[in-house]
Amino acid sequence: MRTQVAIVGAGPAGLLLGALLHKSGIDAVIIEQRSPSYVLSRIRAGVLEQVTIDLLDQAGVSARAHAEGLPHDGFELLFKGKRHRINVHQLTGGSRVMVYGQTEVTQDLMDARAAAGLTTVYEAANVQVHDFDGATPHVTYEKDGQTHTLTCDFIAGCDGFHGVCRASVPEAAIRTYERVYPFGWLGLLADVKPVAHELIYAHTDRGFALCSMRSNTRSRYYLQVPLTDKVENWSDDAFWTELRNRLDPEAREHLTTGPSLEKSIAPLRSFVAEPMRFGSLFLAGDAAHIVPPTGAKGLNLAASDVGYLWNAFADFYNDQSRAGIDTYSDRSLRRVWRAERFSWWFTSLMHHFPETGAFGQKMQEAELDYLVNSEAASRSLAENYVGLPMNFGT
């Protein structure tokens, strides 16, 4: 089999890239190791930046997001028992975010790809990438007891943190940067109305909490927990009790509880691999970088990587220009590091670090107090929260 771009990974990054390439008349085949149901079962991000929404618009897959997504003009910071609203729409001159689950984005992209009759190979075993630093890049995989070869011009590695693409790069050719945080997030999904119309980020001496949602009838809540904690140690009742203890009196009163649909603990890490291009192999999304979820940047960074890569491939095939290909890694990494900085800073500000003691707690409270009382500081927070433009700093 032959294609122009071989995409490894059928998560939102790979599917979005495939959709955008299709709109530009560029042929792409997607290879995915898992089943469609497995890909859809992963409960992940739910806050979309305008950049991501714009790319979904350009791919022609945003109709349901606009119909069912929840536009948010702000969010709330809770500390010292009081909530303070950050009006991002006002502070950024009109930008906002949209609450729309990653599962829904993935479903929309899957449906559009199937409707267009485009090729996606699911449950492909032993996926390998070959000769990406040579003249004949290709991908091999096993399916139905046979080995298949997909030859191509380029390989897009959209196969996540544990994927084969980054792992196939020689160790001497890549440099990684990592920070693993000393806590995790215990997340609970429930079909209950959200406690508030916008997200609440809570800083308490008991630990961080986040009140989020997937819709007006489905809520997502998170608690900071030790890395040693186990999800089986947390009954639903124990979760709701601890969440109440981290909220303000008004939120406690409005909190609706119910049985969990899903409950899990996720570790937090910051991770970047440099560069993001190796000959004909291009890394995008979690294959190249991970952010702690505090700043809601993971899916959005993957989308902006895909935006740069789509434009690079379109320039190559439609205008015979290699400029986008040659600058892809540098352009993406500039945006990645800005988002890494924001996510690291917001995580460090909002979480409880026992090793910093009472002084550290006071410093966090003082910075939060400055943030909500300084328009300049609030604006900086807001413009990073809604996402910097793709051409920022260029």
C-alpha positions in Angstrom: 0.0 0.0 0.0 1.2 3.5 -0.8 0.2 6.9 0.6 1.6 10.4 0.8 1.5 10.7 4.6 1.4 7.7 7.0 -0.1 8.7 10.3 0.6 6.4 13.3 -2.1 6.8 15.9 -5.8 7.4 15.6 -6.3 9.6 18.6 -7.5 13.2 18.2 -4.1 14.4 16.9 -3.9 11.7 14.2 -7.5 12.0 13.2 -7.4 15.8 13.0 -4.3 15.7 10.9 -6.0 13.2 8.6 -9.1 15.4 8.3 -7.1 18.5 7.5 -4.9 16.7 4.9 -8.1 15.3 3.2 -9.4 18.9 2.9 -6.1 19.8 1.2 -6.3 16.9 -1.2 -3.4 15.1 0.4 -3.7 11.3 0.8 -3.1 9.8 4.3 -3.6 6.4 5.9 -3.9 6.1 9.7 -2.5 3.1 11.5 -3.7 2.4 15.1 -2.8 -0.4 17.4 -6.0 -0.3 19.4 -9.7 -0.8 18.6 -12.0 2.2 18.0 -13.9 1.5 21.2 -10.6 1.6 23.2 -9.6 4.9 21.7 -13.0 6.3 22.6 -13.0 4.9 26.1 -10.2 7.1 27.3 -11.6 9.9 29.5 -9.4 12.9 28.9 -9.5 16.6 28.2 -12.6 18.8 28.0 -11.5 22.4 27.5 -10.9 23.5 23.9 -9.0 26.7 23.0 -10.1 28.9 20.1 -7.1 27.7 18.1 -8.4 24.1 18.4 -11.9 25.1 17.5 -10.6 27.0 14.5 -8.8 23.9 13.3 -11.9 21.7 13.8 -13.8 24.3 11.7 -11.2 24.1 8.9 -11.4 20.3 9.0 -15.2 20.5 8.7 -15.9 18.6 11.8 -17.1 21.2 14.3 -20.9 21.3 13.8 -21.7 19.2 16.9 -19.1 21.0 19.0 -20.8 24.3 18.2 -24.2 22.9 18.8 -23.5 21.0 22.1 -20.3 22.6 23.5 -20.4 25.0 26.3 -18.7 28.4 25.6 -17.0 29.7 28.8 -16.0 33.3 29.2 -14.2 32.8 32.5 -13.3 30.5 35.4 -13.0 30.9 39.2 -10.0 30.6 41.5 -10.9 29.5 45.1 -8.5 30.2 47.9 -8.7 31.1 51.6 -12.4 30.0 51.4 -13.5 32.6 48.7 -14.0 32.4 45.0 -12.6 35.0 42.5 -13.7 35.1 38.9 -11.2 35.6 36.1 -13.2 37.0 33.1 -11.0 35.8 30.3 -13.4 37.1 27.6 -13.0 40.7 28.9 -9.3 40.5 29.7 -8.3 39.1 26.3 -10.5 41.3 24.2 -13.0 38.7 23.3 -11.4 35.2 23.5 -13.1 32.3 25.2 -12.8 28.5 25.6 -15.3 25.8 24.9 -16.1 22.8 27.2 -16.4 19.8 24.9 -15.0 16.4 25.8 -12.0 14.8 24.0 -14.2 11.7 23.5 -16.7 13.8 21.6 -14.0 15.4 19.4 -12.6 11.9 18.7 -16.0 10.6 17.8 -16.7 13.5 15.5 -13.4 13.0 13.7 -14.0 9.2 13.4 -17.5 9.7 12.0 -16.2 12.3 9.4 -13.4 10.0 8.3 -15.7 7.0 7.9 -18.2 9.1 6.0 -15.4 10.2 3.6 -14.4 6.6 3.0 -10.8 7.2 4.2 -8.5 4.4 5.3 -7.9 3.8 9.0 -6.4 0.4 10.0 -7.4 -0.4 13.6 -6.0 -3.2 15.8 -2.7 -3.2 13.9 -0.1 -5.3 15.7 3.7 -4.8 15.9 3.6 -1.4 14.2 7.1 -0.3 13.2 8.5 2.8 11.4 11.5 2.3 9.0 14.0 4.4 7.0 12.7 7.7 8.1 16.2 9.1 7.9 16.7 7.5 4.4 15.1 7.5 1.0 12.3 5.0 1.5 10.3 5.7 4.6 7.6 3.1 5.4 5.5 1.6 8.1 5.0 -2.1 8.7 2.3 -3.7 10.8 0.6 -7.1 11.3 -3.1 -7.6 10.7 -5.2 -10.7 10.2 -2.1 -12.9 10.4 -0.2 -11.0 7.7 2.5 -8.4 7.6 1.7 -5.3 5.7 3.9 -2.5 4.4 2.7 1.1 3.9 5.2 3.2 1.9 5.0 6.9 2.1 6.7 10.3 1.7 6.3 11.3 5.4 5.4 9.6 8.7 3.5 11.6 11.3 4.0 10.1 14.8 0.7 10.8 16.6 0.9 7.7 18.8 1.2 9.1 22.2 3.7 9.1 25.1 4.3 5.4 25.0 4.2 5.0 21.2 6.6 3.4 18.8 7.5 6.6 16.8 9.6 8.5 19.4 11.0 5.2 20.7 12.3 4.4 17.2 14.5 7.5 17.2 18.2 6.8 18.0 19.0 7.9 21.6 21.8 10.2 20.5 19.5 12.1 18.2 16.9 13.2 20.8 17.0 15.1 24.1 14.2 14.9 26.7 13.3 17.1 29.6 11.0 15.9 32.4 9.5 16.9 35.7 7.4 14.3 37.6 5.2 15.9 40.2 4.9 14.3 43.7 1.1 13.8 43.5 -1.6 12.6 41.2 -5.2 13.6 40.3 -8.0 11.4 41.4 -10.8 12.0 38.8 -14.5 11.1 39.1 -17.0 11.3 36.2 -20.7 11.4 37.2 -24.1 12.2 35.5 -24.9 15.1 37.9 -25.3 18.8 37.1 -22.1 20.8 37.5 -21.6 22.6 40.8 -21.1 25.9 39.0 -21.5 27.3 35.4 -17.8 27.7 35.0 -14.7 25.7 36.2 -13.5 26.2 39.8 -9.8 25.7 40.6 -9.4 25.3 44.3 -6.3 25.8 46.3 -6.5 24.5 49.9 -4.3 23.3 52.7 -5.9 19.9 52.1 -4.8 19.9 48.5 -6.0 21.0 45.1 -9.4 20.4 43.7 -11.0 21.1 40.3 -14.7 21.3 39.5 -15.2 20.8 35.8 -17.9 19.4 33.5 -18.5 17.6 30.2 -22.0 19.0 29.7 -24.9 20.6 31.7 -25.7 17.1 33.0 -22.3 15.4 33.3 -19.6 16.6 35.7 -15.9 15.8 36.1 -14.2 16.4 39.5 -10.6 16.0 40.5 -8.7 15.8 43.8 -5.0 16.1 44.4 -3.9 12.8 46.0 -0.5 11.3 46.9 1.2 9.2 44.2 1.0 6.2 46.6 -2.8 6.4 46.7 -4.9 3.7 45.1 -8.3 4.3 43.4 -9.8 1.3 45.2 -9.2 3.1 48.5 -11.8 5.8 47.4 -15.4 5.0 47.6 -17.8 7.4 45.9 -18.9 8.7 49.3 -15.3 9.3 50.4 -14.6 11.2 47.2 -17.7 13.5 47.6 -16.9 14.1 51.3 -13.3 15.1 50.6 -14.4 17.3 47.6 -16.9 19.1 49.9 -14.0 19.7 52.4 -12.0 21.5 49.7 -14.9 23.8 48.5 -16.4 27.1 49.7 -19.7 27.1 51.6 -21.7 28.1 48.5 -20.3 25.4 46.3 -20.8 22.8 49.1 -24.4 23.8 49.2 -24.9 23.4 45.4 -22.9 20.2 45.0 -25.0 17.4 43.6 -23.5 13.9 44.2 -24.2 10.6 42.5 -22.7 7.3 41.5 -19.4 7.5 39.5 -19.3 6.5 35.9 -15.5 6.3 36.0 -12.9 6.9 38.6 -9.1 6.8 38.1 -5.8 8.3 39.4 -3.5 10.0 36.8 0.1 11.0 37.6 1.2 14.5 36.6 4.3 15.2 34.6 5.9 17.8 32.4 7.8 16.3 29.4 9.3 17.6 26.2 11.3 15.7 23.5 13.5 17.8 21.2 13.6 18.0 18.2 10.2 17.0 16.8 11.4 16.1 13.4 13.8 13.4 12.3 14.2 13.2 8.5 10.8 12.1 7.2 9.4 11.4 10.7 7.5 14.2 12.5 6.3 13.9 16.1 3.0 15.6 17.2 1.0 15.7 20.4 1.8 13.4 23.4 4.4 11.6 21.3 6.6 14.8 21.7 5.3 16.4 24.9 3.2 16.0 28.0 1.8 18.8 30.2 0.2 18.5 33.7 -3.6 18.8 33.1 -3.9 21.9 35.3 -3.7 24.3 32.4 -5.9 22.2 30.0 -3.1 22.4 27.4 -2.6 18.7 26.3 -5.2 18.3 23.6 -4.8 21.9 22.5 -1.1 21.6 22.1 -1.6 18.4 20.0 -4.0 20.4 17.8 -1.6 23.3 17.3 1.2 20.8 16.4 -1.2 19.3 13.8 -2.0 22.8 12.5 1.7 23.5 11.9 2.2 20.1 10.3 -0.8 20.3 8.1 0.3 23.7 6.7 3.8 22.3 6.2 2.6 19.3 4.2 0.2 21.5 2.2 3.0 23.9 1.3 5.1 20.9 0.2 2.5 19.2 -2.0 0.7 22.3 -3.3 3.5 24.9 -3.5 6.6 22.6 -3.7 8.0 24.4 -0.7 10.0 22.7 2.1 9.9 25.8 4.4 7.1 24.6 6.6 8.7 21.1 6.9 12.1 22.6 7.8 10.7 25.0 10.4 8.1 22.6 11.9 10.1 21.5 14.9 11.3 25.0 15.9 7.8 26.6 15.5 6.1 23.8 17.4 8.6 23.8 20.2 8.4 27.5 20.8 4.6 27.1 21.4 5.2 23.9 23.4 7.6 25.5 25.8 5.3 28.5 26.4 2.5 26.1 27.3 4.8 24.0 29.4 5.8 27.1 31.3 2.2 28.1 32.0 1.1 24.6 33.0 4.1 24.2 35.3 3.5 27.6 36.9 -0.3 27.0 37.3 0.4 23.5 38.8 3.0 24.9 41.2 0.7 27.7 42.2 -2.5 25.7 42.8 -1.3 22.4 44.4 -0.3 21.7 48.0 3.4 20.8 48.3 4.0 19.5 51.9 7.8 19.9 51.6 7.5 23.7 51.2 5.8 24.0 54.6 3.8 27.0 55.9 6.0 29.5 54.1 5.3 27.9 50.8 1.6 28.0 51.5 1.7 31.7 52.3 3.7 32.5 49.1 1.0 30.7 47.1 -1.8 32.6 48.8 0.1 35.9 48.3 0.5 35.2 44.6 -3.1 34.3 44.2 -4.2 37.5 46.0 -2.0 39.5 43.6 -3.4 37.6 40.6 -7.0 38.4 41.3 -6.3 42.1 42.4 -4.0 43.1 39.6 -5.5 43.5 36.1 -2.1 43.0 34.5 -1.6 39.7 36.3 -5.1 38.6 35.6 -4.6 39.4 31.9 -1.4 37.4 31.7 -3.3 34.4 33.3 -6.2 34.9 31.0 -4.3 35.1 27.7 -2.3 31.9 28.5 -5.5 30.1 29.7 -7.4 30.8 26.4 -4.3 29.9 24.4 -1.7 32.1 22.7 -2.2 32.6 18.9 -0.3 30.2 16.7 1.7 33.1 15.3 2.5 34.5 18.8 6.1 35.8 18.9 6.7 35.4 15.2 
